[in-house]
């Protein structure tokens, strides 16, 4: 199967979309003082609560 070169516009779109996805992934982290608070029913919050309980049990 032959490999064809992308046209300049398509190369630009490919790189731009890849960078936009990277930026969006980095921007989804919840920061302190952010207006978007993490939900208590969030799976990540449940995991953190369980890990805190386990570490407290190991220390005791």
C-alpha positions as CSV (number, residue, x, y, z in Angstrom):
1,X,0.0,0.0,0.0
2,X,1.5,3.3,-1.0
3,X,2.0,6.1,1.5
4,X,0.7,9.4,0.2
5,X,1.8,12.8,1.5
6,X,-0.8,14.9,3.1
7,X,-1.4,18.3,1.5
8,X,-0.2,21.3,3.4
9,X,-3.7,22.2,4.7
10,X,-4.2,18.6,6.0
11,X,-0.9,18.5,7.7
12,X,-1.6,21.8,9.4
13,X,-5.1,20.6,10.5
14,X,-3.6,17.3,11.8
15,X,-0.9,19.1,13.9
16,X,-3.4,21.7,15.2
17,X,-6.0,19.2,16.2
18,X,-3.3,17.1,18.0
19,X,-2.1,20.1,19.9
20,X,-5.7,21.2,20.8
21,X,-6.4,17.7,22.2
22,X,-3.2,17.9,24.3
23,X,-4.1,21.3,25.6
24,X,-7.6,20.1,26.5
25,X,-6.3,17.1,28.4
26,X,-3.9,19.3,30.4
27,X,-6.7,21.8,31.1
28,X,-9.0,19.3,32.6
29,X,-7.1,19.0,35.9
30,X,-9.0,20.4,38.8
31,X,-6.9,23.2,40.5
32,X,-7.3,24.6,44.0
33,X,-9.6,27.6,44.0
34,X,-11.2,26.5,40.7
35,X,-14.8,27.2,40.1
36,X,-15.4,23.6,39.1
37,X,-15.4,21.6,42.3
38,X,-14.9,17.9,42.3
39,X,-18.0,16.0,43.0
40,X,-18.2,13.8,46.2
41,X,-19.7,11.0,44.1
42,X,-16.8,11.1,41.6
43,X,-14.9,7.8,41.3
44,X,-11.6,9.6,41.9
45,X,-12.9,11.0,45.2
46,X,-14.1,7.6,46.3
47,X,-10.7,6.1,45.5
48,X,-8.9,8.8,47.4
49,X,-11.2,8.3,50.4
50,X,-10.5,4.6,50.4
51,X,-6.8,5.1,50.1
52,X,-6.8,7.5,53.0
53,X,-8.7,5.0,55.1
54,X,-6.2,2.2,54.2
55,X,-3.1,4.3,55.0
56,X,-4.7,5.4,58.3
57,X,-5.3,1.7,59.2
58,X,-1.8,0.8,58.3
59,X,-0.3,3.6,60.5
60,X,-2.5,2.6,63.5
